[in-house]
Amino acid sequence: YEIHWRDWSSDVCSSDLYVIVITSPSGAKQVNYEGLRCEKYEWRLYATLQGDDKWVKTPNSRWQAVRGNTYNRYHSALIQDAFCENSISRKDPKEILRLLKP
């Protein structure tokens, strides 16, 4: 996956906002604008990029618990391995990108 930040300095409701690009083995892409809350171990989907390059806001978006054994397990990996340190958000994109590289 790829991660891009959109206004990293903005901290809305104590969440870190980012754009994630998830590419399947067949090349299909899903692009989401999401947020994470380290202190509560939660994630939220704000919008999805459609095929016509238009962002579509997620209706009834709400914070959801991150669980390591479900479809959103990449959120768990992001929180544990890169975005958070002891329930505190990391703010340096360069440090986060370094932590994401295998």
FENFEN-V633091 format. One record per helix or strand of 2 or more residues. SS is the DSSP state (a for helix, b for strand). FROM is the first residue (numbers start at 1). TO is the last residue. If there is no record, write none. Layout:
<<SS;FROM;TO> <SS;FROM;TO>>
This chain:
<<b;2;4> <b;15;23> <b;29;37> <b;42;49> <b;55;57> <b;64;65> <a;73;83> <b;84;85> <b;88;89> <a;93;100>>
